[in-house]
Amino acid sequence: MSLLNCKAIRMTAVLSFGLFVLGFVLQIPRFLVEVNSLVTLLSGLGLVAISISPLLMITITVLSLLPGANRRLHLCNH
């Protein structure tokens, strides 16, 4: 059984969207509170989450374009 299937691609897209939203939410305290160590930590975690989100989508896209995976995924409902 392959690790790259329709369900895995959908879950990766949902995870990527969730990381992107989480990154923005973690940036909000930066605008509301004066800078302290907790706000800096949350802002840094938000930046990491926003950065990982597109990398995750690019990785799953490249993997799904490989010939073997592409043949298995052609039956996915979009």
PDB file of N, CA, C and O in Angstrom:
ATOM      1  N   MET A   1       0.842  -1.179   0.000  1.00  0.00           N
ATOM      2  CA  MET A   1       0.000   0.000   0.000  1.00  0.00           C
ATOM      3  C   MET A   1       0.888   1.242   0.000  1.00  0.00           C
ATOM      4  O   MET A   1       1.890   1.312   0.712  1.00  0.00           O
ATOM      5  N   SER A   2       0.505   2.192  -0.794  1.00  0.00           N
ATOM      6  CA  SER A   2       1.282   3.419  -0.930  1.00  0.00           C
ATOM      7  C   SER A   2       0.914   4.433   0.151  1.00  0.00           C
ATOM      8  O   SER A   2      -0.239   4.514   0.574  1.00  0.00           O
ATOM      9  N   LEU A   3       1.889   5.190   0.581  1.00  0.00           N
ATOM     10  CA  LEU A   3       1.632   6.245   1.556  1.00  0.00           C
ATOM     11  C   LEU A   3       0.989   7.462   0.913  1.00  0.00           C
ATOM     12  O   LEU A   3       0.356   8.266   1.596  1.00  0.00           O
ATOM     13  N   LEU A   4       1.147   7.602  -0.394  1.00  0.00           N
ATOM     14  CA  LEU A   4       0.598   8.746  -1.101  1.00  0.00           C
ATOM     15  C   LEU A   4      -0.696   8.340  -1.786  1.00  0.00           C
ATOM     16  O   LEU A   4      -0.678   7.749  -2.866  1.00  0.00           O
ATOM     17  N   ASN A   5      -1.817   8.658  -1.156  1.00  0.00           N
ATOM     18  CA  ASN A   5      -3.119   8.360  -1.733  1.00  0.00           C
ATOM     19  C   ASN A   5      -3.991   9.607  -1.630  1.00  0.00           C
ATOM     20  O   ASN A   5      -3.544  10.643  -1.136  1.00  0.00           O
ATOM     21  N   CYS A   6      -5.223   9.508  -2.092  1.00  0.00           N
ATOM     22  CA  CYS A   6      -6.117  10.660  -2.119  1.00  0.00           C
ATOM     23  C   CYS A   6      -6.352  11.231  -0.723  1.00  0.00           C
ATOM     24  O   CYS A   6      -6.368  12.448  -0.535  1.00  0.00           O
ATOM     25  N   LYS A   7      -6.533  10.352   0.239  1.00  0.00           N
ATOM     26  CA  LYS A   7      -6.802  10.804   1.603  1.00  0.00           C
ATOM     27  C   LYS A   7      -5.589  11.537   2.176  1.00  0.00           C
ATOM     28  O   LYS A   7      -5.741  12.550   2.860  1.00  0.00           O
ATOM     29  N   ALA A   8      -4.403  11.035   1.902  1.00  0.00           N
ATOM     30  CA  ALA A   8      -3.185  11.684   2.405  1.00  0.00           C
ATOM     31  C   ALA A   8      -3.011  13.070   1.795  1.00  0.00           C
ATOM     32  O   ALA A   8      -2.587  13.998   2.484  1.00  0.00           O
ATOM     33  N   ILE A   9      -3.328  13.220   0.523  1.00  0.00           N
ATOM     34  CA  ILE A   9      -3.208  14.530  -0.117  1.00  0.00           C
ATOM     35  C   ILE A   9      -4.217  15.506   0.471  1.00  0.00           C
ATOM     36  O   ILE A   9      -3.883  16.662   0.732  1.00  0.00           O
ATOM     37  N   ARG A  10      -5.446  15.051   0.682  1.00  0.00           N
ATOM     38  CA  ARG A  10      -6.457  15.932   1.297  1.00  0.00           C
ATOM     39  C   ARG A  10      -6.042  16.338   2.706  1.00  0.00           C
ATOM     40  O   ARG A  10      -6.165  17.505   3.078  1.00  0.00           O
ATOM     41  N   MET A  11      -5.556  15.387   3.486  1.00  0.00           N
ATOM     42  CA  MET A  11      -5.145  15.691   4.852  1.00  0.00           C
ATOM     43  C   MET A  11      -3.947  16.645   4.876  1.00  0.00           C
ATOM     44  O   MET A  11      -3.843  17.487   5.768  1.00  0.00           O
ATOM     45  N   THR A  12      -3.052  16.518   3.907  1.00  0.00           N
ATOM     46  CA  THR A  12      -1.918  17.428   3.816  1.00  0.00           C
ATOM     47  C   THR A  12      -2.388  18.840   3.490  1.00  0.00           C
ATOM     48  O   THR A  12      -1.867  19.809   4.042  1.00  0.00           O
ATOM     49  N   ALA A  13      -3.360  18.964   2.606  1.00  0.00           N
ATOM     50  CA  ALA A  13      -3.903  20.284   2.283  1.00  0.00           C
ATOM     51  C   ALA A  13      -4.583  20.910   3.499  1.00  0.00           C
ATOM     52  O   ALA A  13      -4.421  22.103   3.754  1.00  0.00           O
ATOM     53  N   VAL A  14      -5.336  20.114   4.245  1.00  0.00           N
ATOM     54  CA  VAL A  14      -5.998  20.626   5.448  1.00  0.00           C
ATOM     55  C   VAL A  14      -4.953  21.020   6.497  1.00  0.00           C
ATOM     56  O   VAL A  14      -5.083  22.066   7.132  1.00  0.00           O
ATOM     57  N   LEU A  15      -3.935  20.205   6.682  1.00  0.00           N
ATOM     58  CA  LEU A  15      -2.876  20.508   7.631  1.00  0.00           C
ATOM     59  C   LEU A  15      -2.132  21.790   7.236  1.00  0.00           C
ATOM     60  O   LEU A  15      -1.816  22.618   8.090  1.00  0.00           O
ATOM     61  N   SER A  16      -1.862  21.943   5.956  1.00  0.00           N
ATOM     62  CA  SER A  16      -1.179  23.128   5.476  1.00  0.00           C
ATOM     63  C   SER A  16      -2.016  24.382   5.719  1.00  0.00           C
ATOM     64  O   SER A  16      -1.488  25.408   6.149  1.00  0.00           O
ATOM     65  N   PHE A  17      -3.304  24.303   5.448  1.00  0.00           N
ATOM     66  CA  PHE A  17      -4.197  25.435   5.704  1.00  0.00           C
ATOM     67  C   PHE A  17      -4.247  25.744   7.204  1.00  0.00           C
ATOM     68  O   PHE A  17      -4.215  26.907   7.606  1.00  0.00           O
ATOM     69  N   GLY A  18      -4.325  24.696   8.020  1.00  0.00           N
ATOM     70  CA  GLY A  18      -4.354  24.885   9.462  1.00  0.00           C
ATOM     71  C   GLY A  18      -3.079  25.546   9.983  1.00  0.00           C
ATOM     72  O   GLY A  18      -3.144  26.420  10.847  1.00  0.00           O
ATOM     73  N   LEU A  19      -1.927  25.138   9.468  1.00  0.00           N
ATOM     74  CA  LEU A  19      -0.670  25.765   9.864  1.00  0.00           C
ATOM     75  C   LEU A  19      -0.619  27.228   9.453  1.00  0.00           C
ATOM     76  O   LEU A  19      -0.108  28.067  10.195  1.00  0.00           O
ATOM     77  N   PHE A  20      -1.145  27.535   8.278  1.00  0.00           N
ATOM     78  CA  PHE A  20      -1.153  28.910   7.793  1.00  0.00           C
ATOM     79  C   PHE A  20      -2.019  29.791   8.691  1.00  0.00           C
ATOM     80  O   PHE A  20      -1.609  30.888   9.069  1.00  0.00           O
ATOM     81  N   VAL A  21      -3.218  29.313   9.033  1.00  0.00           N
ATOM     82  CA  VAL A  21      -4.115  30.068   9.912  1.00  0.00           C
ATOM     83  C   VAL A  21      -3.504  30.189  11.310  1.00  0.00           C
ATOM     84  O   VAL A  21      -3.543  31.262  11.912  1.00  0.00           O
ATOM     85  N   LEU A  22      -2.948  29.108  11.821  1.00  0.00           N
ATOM     86  CA  LEU A  22      -2.307  29.134  13.134  1.00  0.00           C
ATOM     87  C   LEU A  22      -1.165  30.141  13.166  1.00  0.00           C
ATOM     88  O   LEU A  22      -0.968  30.837  14.162  1.00  0.00           O
ATOM     89  N   GLY A  23      -0.422  30.214  12.082  1.00  0.00           N
ATOM     90  CA  GLY A  23       0.670  31.181  12.004  1.00  0.00           C
ATOM     91  C   GLY A  23       0.174  32.610  12.113  1.00  0.00           C
ATOM     92  O   GLY A  23       0.777  33.428  12.807  1.00  0.00           O
ATOM     93  N   PHE A  24      -0.928  32.917  11.427  1.00  0.00           N
ATOM     94  CA  PHE A  24      -1.491  34.256  11.534  1.00  0.00           C
ATOM     95  C   PHE A  24      -2.027  34.526  12.927  1.00  0.00           C
ATOM     96  O   PHE A  24      -1.845  35.620  13.461  1.00  0.00           O
ATOM     97  N   VAL A  25      -2.681  33.547  13.518  1.00  0.00           N
ATOM     98  CA  VAL A  25      -3.227  33.721  14.865  1.00  0.00           C
ATOM     99  C   VAL A  25      -2.097  33.964  15.872  1.00  0.00           C
ATOM    100  O   VAL A  25      -2.245  34.779  16.783  1.00  0.00           O
ATOM    101  N   LEU A  26      -0.986  33.270  15.714  1.00  0.00           N
ATOM    102  CA  LEU A  26       0.135  33.458  16.626  1.00  0.00           C
ATOM    103  C   LEU A  26       0.838  34.799  16.415  1.00  0.00           C
ATOM    104  O   LEU A  26       1.598  35.234  17.280  1.00  0.00           O
ATOM    105  N   GLN A  27       0.600  35.453  15.292  1.00  0.00           N
ATOM    106  CA  GLN A  27       1.173  36.777  15.048  1.00  0.00           C
ATOM    107  C   GLN A  27       0.339  37.895  15.671  1.00  0.00           C
ATOM    108  O   GLN A  27       0.850  38.999  15.862  1.00  0.00           O
ATOM    109  N   ILE A  28      -0.918  37.641  15.991  1.00  0.00           N
ATOM    110  CA  ILE A  28      -1.820  38.678  16.512  1.00  0.00           C
ATOM    111  C   ILE A  28      -1.307  39.316  17.805  1.00  0.00           C
ATOM    112  O   ILE A  28      -1.376  40.540  17.920  1.00  0.00           O
ATOM    113  N   PRO A  29      -0.797  38.559  18.787  1.00  0.00           N
ATOM    114  CA  PRO A  29      -0.315  39.222  20.012  1.00  0.00           C
ATOM    115  C   PRO A  29       0.779  40.249  19.759  1.00  0.00           C
ATOM    116  O   PRO A  29       0.944  41.178  20.549  1.00  0.00           O
ATOM    117  N   ARG A  30       1.512  40.101  18.695  1.00  0.00           N
ATOM    118  CA  ARG A  30       2.577  41.056  18.372  1.00  0.00           C
ATOM    119  C   ARG A  30       1.996  42.462  18.168  1.00  0.00           C
ATOM    120  O   ARG A  30       2.645  43.457  18.493  1.00  0.00           O
ATOM    121  N   PHE A  31       0.770  42.539  17.629  1.00  0.00           N
ATOM    122  CA  PHE A  31       0.151  43.834  17.362  1.00  0.00           C
ATOM    123  C   PHE A  31      -0.607  44.383  18.567  1.00  0.00           C
ATOM    124  O   PHE A  31      -0.881  45.582  18.629  1.00  0.00           O
ATOM    125  N   LEU A  32      -0.946  43.534  19.513  1.00  0.00           N
ATOM    126  CA  LEU A  32      -1.780  43.947  20.631  1.00  0.00           C
ATOM    127  C   LEU A  32      -1.015  44.246  21.917  1.00  0.00           C
ATOM    128  O   LEU A  32      -1.469  45.053  22.729  1.00  0.00           O
ATOM    129  N   VAL A  33       0.123  43.619  22.111  1.00  0.00           N
ATOM    130  CA  VAL A  33       0.843  43.696  23.378  1.00  0.00           C
ATOM    131  C   VAL A  33       2.252  44.227  23.109  1.00  0.00           C
ATOM    132  O   VAL A  33       2.819  44.026  22.036  1.00  0.00           O
ATOM    133  N   GLU A  34       2.795  44.908  24.114  1.00  0.00           N
ATOM    134  CA  GLU A  34       4.186  45.326  23.989  1.00  0.00           C
ATOM    135  C   GLU A  34       5.083  44.096  23.905  1.00  0.00           C
ATOM    136  O   GLU A  34       4.709  43.008  24.342  1.00  0.00           O
ATOM    137  N   VAL A  35       6.231  44.280  23.356  1.00  0.00           N
ATOM    138  CA  VAL A  35       7.142  43.158  23.127  1.00  0.00           C
ATOM    139  C   VAL A  35       7.670  42.629  24.459  1.00  0.00           C
ATOM    140  O   VAL A  35       8.244  43.369  25.258  1.00  0.00           O
ATOM    141  N   ASN A  36       7.466  41.348  24.674  1.00  0.00           N
ATOM    142  CA  ASN A  36       8.093  40.635  25.790  1.00  0.00           C
ATOM    143  C   ASN A  36       8.484  39.248  25.287  1.00  0.00           C
ATOM    144  O   ASN A  36       8.267  38.925  24.119  1.00  0.00           O
ATOM    145  N   SER A  37       9.048  38.445  26.151  1.00  0.00           N
ATOM    146  CA  SER A  37       9.593  37.166  25.684  1.00  0.00           C
ATOM    147  C   SER A  37       8.502  36.215  25.195  1.00  0.00           C
ATOM    148  O   SER A  37       8.728  35.486  24.229  1.00  0.00           O
ATOM    149  N   LEU A  38       7.324  36.194  25.829  1.00  0.00           N
ATOM    150  CA  LEU A  38       6.257  35.302  25.385  1.00  0.00           C
ATOM    151  C   LEU A  38       5.723  35.704  24.021  1.00  0.00           C
ATOM    152  O   LEU A  38       5.469  34.850  23.172  1.00  0.00           O
ATOM    153  N   VAL A  39       5.553  36.995  23.812  1.00  0.00           N
ATOM    154  CA  VAL A  39       5.068  37.479  22.513  1.00  0.00           C
ATOM    155  C   VAL A  39       6.084  37.169  21.425  1.00  0.00           C
ATOM    156  O   VAL A  39       5.714  36.797  20.312  1.00  0.00           O
ATOM    157  N   THR A  40       7.353  37.322  21.741  1.00  0.00           N
ATOM    158  CA  THR A  40       8.401  37.013  20.773  1.00  0.00           C
ATOM    159  C   THR A  40       8.411  35.529  20.440  1.00  0.00           C
ATOM    160  O   THR A  40       8.577  35.154  19.280  1.00  0.00           O
ATOM    161  N   LEU A  41       8.235  34.686  21.445  1.00  0.00           N
ATOM    162  CA  LEU A  41       8.182  33.243  21.225  1.00  0.00           C
ATOM    163  C   LEU A  41       6.988  32.874  20.353  1.00  0.00           C
ATOM    164  O   LEU A  41       7.127  32.095  19.411  1.00  0.00           O
ATOM    165  N   LEU A  42       5.809  33.430  20.659  1.00  0.00           N
ATOM    166  CA  LEU A  42       4.612  33.139  19.860  1.00  0.00           C
ATOM    167  C   LEU A  42       4.772  33.634  18.434  1.00  0.00           C
ATOM    168  O   LEU A  42       4.375  32.954  17.487  1.00  0.00           O
ATOM    169  N   SER A  43       5.347  34.806  18.280  1.00  0.00           N
ATOM    170  CA  SER A  43       5.558  35.346  16.943  1.00  0.00           C
ATOM    171  C   SER A  43       6.525  34.473  16.140  1.00  0.00           C
ATOM    172  O   SER A  43       6.325  34.248  14.946  1.00  0.00           O
ATOM    173  N   GLY A  44       7.572  33.985  16.808  1.00  0.00           N
ATOM    174  CA  GLY A  44       8.525  33.094  16.133  1.00  0.00           C
ATOM    175  C   GLY A  44       7.885  31.779  15.725  1.00  0.00           C
ATOM    176  O   GLY A  44       8.138  31.276  14.630  1.00  0.00           O
ATOM    177  N   LEU A  45       7.056  31.220  16.601  1.00  0.00           N
ATOM    178  CA  LEU A  45       6.344  29.983  16.255  1.00  0.00           C
ATOM    179  C   LEU A  45       5.370  30.223  15.102  1.00  0.00           C
ATOM    180  O   LEU A  45       5.194  29.363  14.239  1.00  0.00           O
ATOM    181  N   GLY A  46       4.742  31.398  15.096  1.00  0.00           N
ATOM    182  CA  GLY A  46       3.849  31.743  13.994  1.00  0.00           C
ATOM    183  C   GLY A  46       4.588  31.843  12.673  1.00  0.00           C
ATOM    184  O   GLY A  46       4.095  31.393  11.639  1.00  0.00           O
ATOM    185  N   LEU A  47       5.765  32.431  12.712  1.00  0.00           N
ATOM    186  CA  LEU A  47       6.569  32.539  11.501  1.00  0.00           C
ATOM    187  C   LEU A  47       6.976  31.162  10.992  1.00  0.00           C
ATOM    188  O   LEU A  47       6.963  30.915   9.787  1.00  0.00           O
ATOM    189  N   VAL A  48       7.334  30.270  11.905  1.00  0.00           N
ATOM    190  CA  VAL A  48       7.699  28.904  11.509  1.00  0.00           C
ATOM    191  C   VAL A  48       6.491  28.193  10.885  1.00  0.00           C
ATOM    192  O   VAL A  48       6.630  27.524   9.861  1.00  0.00           O
ATOM    193  N   ALA A  49       5.313  28.335  11.496  1.00  0.00           N
ATOM    194  CA  ALA A  49       4.109  27.686  10.971  1.00  0.00           C
ATOM    195  C   ALA A  49       3.761  28.214   9.580  1.00  0.00           C
ATOM    196  O   ALA A  49       3.408  27.440   8.691  1.00  0.00           O
ATOM    197  N   ILE A  50       3.860  29.532   9.392  1.00  0.00           N
ATOM    198  CA  ILE A  50       3.563  30.110   8.077  1.00  0.00           C
ATOM    199  C   ILE A  50       4.593  29.657   7.048  1.00  0.00           C
ATOM    200  O   ILE A  50       4.252  29.466   5.881  1.00  0.00           O
ATOM    201  N   SER A  51       5.831  29.485   7.454  1.00  0.00           N
ATOM    202  CA  SER A  51       6.883  29.056   6.530  1.00  0.00           C
ATOM    203  C   SER A  51       6.745  27.582   6.147  1.00  0.00           C
ATOM    204  O   SER A  51       7.018  27.213   5.005  1.00  0.00           O
ATOM    205  N   ILE A  52       6.332  26.752   7.076  1.00  0.00           N
ATOM    206  CA  ILE A  52       6.202  25.319   6.802  1.00  0.00           C
ATOM    207  C   ILE A  52       5.008  25.030   5.890  1.00  0.00           C
ATOM    208  O   ILE A  52       5.043  24.083   5.105  1.00  0.00           O
ATOM    209  N   SER A  53       3.976  25.826   5.989  1.00  0.00           N
ATOM    210  CA  SER A  53       2.750  25.581   5.236  1.00  0.00           C
ATOM    211  C   SER A  53       2.978  25.476   3.720  1.00  0.00           C
ATOM    212  O   SER A  53       2.589  24.465   3.136  1.00  0.00           O
ATOM    213  N   PRO A  54       3.583  26.459   3.060  1.00  0.00           N
ATOM    214  CA  PRO A  54       3.797  26.298   1.610  1.00  0.00           C
ATOM    215  C   PRO A  54       4.812  25.218   1.266  1.00  0.00           C
ATOM    216  O   PRO A  54       4.706  24.577   0.220  1.00  0.00           O
ATOM    217  N   LEU A  55       5.803  25.010   2.144  1.00  0.00           N
ATOM    218  CA  LEU A  55       6.770  23.944   1.878  1.00  0.00           C
ATOM    219  C   LEU A  55       6.094  22.574   1.873  1.00  0.00           C
ATOM    220  O   LEU A  55       6.434  21.702   1.074  1.00  0.00           O
ATOM    221  N   LEU A  56       5.140  22.402   2.771  1.00  0.00           N
ATOM    222  CA  LEU A  56       4.382  21.157   2.821  1.00  0.00           C
ATOM    223  C   LEU A  56       3.572  20.954   1.536  1.00  0.00           C
ATOM    224  O   LEU A  56       3.549  19.857   0.978  1.00  0.00           O
ATOM    225  N   MET A  57       2.916  22.011   1.076  1.00  0.00           N
ATOM    226  CA  MET A  57       2.120  21.910  -0.153  1.00  0.00           C
ATOM    227  C   MET A  57       3.005  21.661  -1.379  1.00  0.00           C
ATOM    228  O   MET A  57       2.650  20.866  -2.249  1.00  0.00           O
ATOM    229  N   ILE A  58       4.139  22.331  -1.446  1.00  0.00           N
ATOM    230  CA  ILE A  58       5.049  22.130  -2.582  1.00  0.00           C
ATOM    231  C   ILE A  58       5.580  20.703  -2.582  1.00  0.00           C
ATOM    232  O   ILE A  58       5.674  20.077  -3.638  1.00  0.00           O
ATOM    233  N   THR A  59       5.924  20.189  -1.419  1.00  0.00           N
ATOM    234  CA  THR A  59       6.441  18.819  -1.324  1.00  0.00           C
ATOM    235  C   THR A  59       5.411  17.803  -1.782  1.00  0.00           C
ATOM    236  O   THR A  59       5.731  16.904  -2.560  1.00  0.00           O
ATOM    237  N   ILE A  60       4.176  17.934  -1.310  1.00  0.00           N
ATOM    238  CA  ILE A  60       3.150  16.952  -1.696  1.00  0.00           C
ATOM    239  C   ILE A  60       2.798  17.080  -3.184  1.00  0.00           C
ATOM    240  O   ILE A  60       2.444  16.092  -3.827  1.00  0.00           O
ATOM    241  N   THR A  61       2.895  18.284  -3.719  1.00  0.00           N
ATOM    242  CA  THR A  61       2.637  18.475  -5.143  1.00  0.00           C
ATOM    243  C   THR A  61       3.712  17.803  -5.983  1.00  0.00           C
ATOM    244  O   THR A  61       3.405  17.110  -6.954  1.00  0.00           O
ATOM    245  N   VAL A  62       4.954  18.005  -5.616  1.00  0.00           N
ATOM    246  CA  VAL A  62       6.055  17.381  -6.367  1.00  0.00           C
ATOM    247  C   VAL A  62       5.972  15.862  -6.263  1.00  0.00           C
ATOM    248  O   VAL A  62       6.172  15.163  -7.256  1.00  0.00           O
ATOM    249  N   LEU A  63       5.682  15.347  -5.078  1.00  0.00           N
ATOM    250  CA  LEU A  63       5.564  13.892  -4.925  1.00  0.00           C
ATOM    251  C   LEU A  63       4.402  13.323  -5.739  1.00  0.00           C
ATOM    252  O   LEU A  63       4.499  12.215  -6.267  1.00  0.00           O
ATOM    253  N   SER A  64       3.312  14.071  -5.842  1.00  0.00           N
ATOM    254  CA  SER A  64       2.165  13.564  -6.600  1.00  0.00           C
ATOM    255  C   SER A  64       2.399  13.621  -8.107  1.00  0.00           C
ATOM    256  O   SER A  64       1.681  12.967  -8.863  1.00  0.00           O
ATOM    257  N   LEU A  65       3.382  14.386  -8.551  1.00  0.00           N
ATOM    258  CA  LEU A  65       3.695  14.458  -9.978  1.00  0.00           C
ATOM    259  C   LEU A  65       4.628  13.348 -10.445  1.00  0.00           C
ATOM    260  O   LEU A  65       4.828  13.182 -11.649  1.00  0.00           O
ATOM    261  N   LEU A  66       5.199  12.589  -9.522  1.00  0.00           N
ATOM    262  CA  LEU A  66       6.053  11.473  -9.909  1.00  0.00           C
ATOM    263  C   LEU A  66       5.216  10.447 -10.673  1.00  0.00           C
ATOM    264  O   LEU A  66       4.049  10.242 -10.339  1.00  0.00           O
ATOM    265  N   PRO A  67       5.785   9.806 -11.682  1.00  0.00           N
ATOM    266  CA  PRO A  67       4.997   8.912 -12.543  1.00  0.00           C
ATOM    267  C   PRO A  67       4.230   7.811 -11.820  1.00  0.00           C
ATOM    268  O   PRO A  67       3.060   7.583 -12.125  1.00  0.00           O
ATOM    269  N   GLY A  68       4.847   7.137 -10.889  1.00  0.00           N
ATOM    270  CA  GLY A  68       4.162   6.050 -10.177  1.00  0.00           C
ATOM    271  C   GLY A  68       2.992   6.559  -9.359  1.00  0.00           C
ATOM    272  O   GLY A  68       1.911   5.970  -9.378  1.00  0.00           O
ATOM    273  N   ALA A  69       3.202   7.635  -8.653  1.00  0.00           N
ATOM    274  CA  ALA A  69       2.135   8.209  -7.828  1.00  0.00           C
ATOM    275  C   ALA A  69       1.054   8.804  -8.700  1.00  0.00           C
ATOM    276  O   ALA A  69      -0.128   8.721  -8.367  1.00  0.00           O
ATOM    277  N   ASN A  70       1.441   9.402  -9.807  1.00  0.00           N
ATOM    278  CA  ASN A  70       0.471  10.023 -10.702  1.00  0.00           C
ATOM    279  C   ASN A  70      -0.516   8.995 -11.241  1.00  0.00           C
ATOM    280  O   ASN A  70      -1.706   9.286 -11.356  1.00  0.00           O
ATOM    281  N   ARG A  71      -0.042   7.800 -11.571  1.00  0.00           N
ATOM    282  CA  ARG A  71      -0.928   6.749 -12.068  1.00  0.00           C
ATOM    283  C   ARG A  71      -1.920   6.294 -11.003  1.00  0.00           C
ATOM    284  O   ARG A  71      -3.082   6.022 -11.306  1.00  0.00           O
ATOM    285  N   ARG A  72      -1.458   6.211  -9.751  1.00  0.00           N
ATOM    286  CA  ARG A  72      -2.343   5.800  -8.651  1.00  0.00           C
ATOM    287  C   ARG A  72      -3.362   6.866  -8.296  1.00  0.00           C
ATOM    288  O   ARG A  72      -4.451   6.547  -7.819  1.00  0.00           O
ATOM    289  N   LEU A  73      -3.023   8.124  -8.521  1.00  0.00           N
ATOM    290  CA  LEU A  73      -3.896   9.213  -8.082  1.00  0.00           C
ATOM    291  C   LEU A  73      -4.873   9.702  -9.148  1.00  0.00           C
ATOM    292  O   LEU A  73      -5.673  10.600  -8.885  1.00  0.00           O
ATOM    293  N   HIS A  74      -4.818   9.125 -10.347  1.00  0.00           N
ATOM    294  CA  HIS A  74      -5.690   9.636 -11.415  1.00  0.00           C
ATOM    295  C   HIS A  74      -7.176   9.333 -11.146  1.00  0.00           C
ATOM    296  O   HIS A  74      -8.044   9.933 -11.781  1.00  0.00           O
ATOM    297  N   LEU A  75      -7.475   8.427 -10.232  1.00  0.00           N
ATOM    298  CA  LEU A  75      -8.874   8.120  -9.914  1.00  0.00           C
ATOM    299  C   LEU A  75      -9.437   8.964  -8.766  1.00  0.00           C
ATOM    300  O   LEU A  75     -10.595   8.787  -8.389  1.00  0.00           O
ATOM    301  N   CYS A  76      -8.650   9.863  -8.213  1.00  0.00           N
ATOM    302  CA  CYS A  76      -9.126  10.693  -7.104  1.00  0.00           C
ATOM    303  C   CYS A  76     -10.241  11.628  -7.563  1.00  0.00           C
ATOM    304  O   CYS A  76     -10.183  12.200  -8.651  1.00  0.00           O
ATOM    305  N   ASN A  77     -11.246  11.772  -6.723  1.00  0.00           N
ATOM    306  CA  ASN A  77     -12.296  12.749  -7.006  1.00  0.00           C
ATOM    307  C   ASN A  77     -11.812  14.106  -6.549  1.00  0.00           C
ATOM    308  O   ASN A  77     -11.391  14.271  -5.404  1.00  0.00           O
ATOM    309  N   HIS A  78     -11.870  15.079  -7.443  1.00  0.00           N
ATOM    310  CA  HIS A  78     -11.389  16.423  -7.098  1.00  0.00           C
ATOM    311  C   HIS A  78     -12.562  17.305  -6.754  1.00  0.00           C
ATOM    312  O   HIS A  78     -12.379  18.480  -6.434  1.00  0.00           O
TER     313      HIS A  78
END
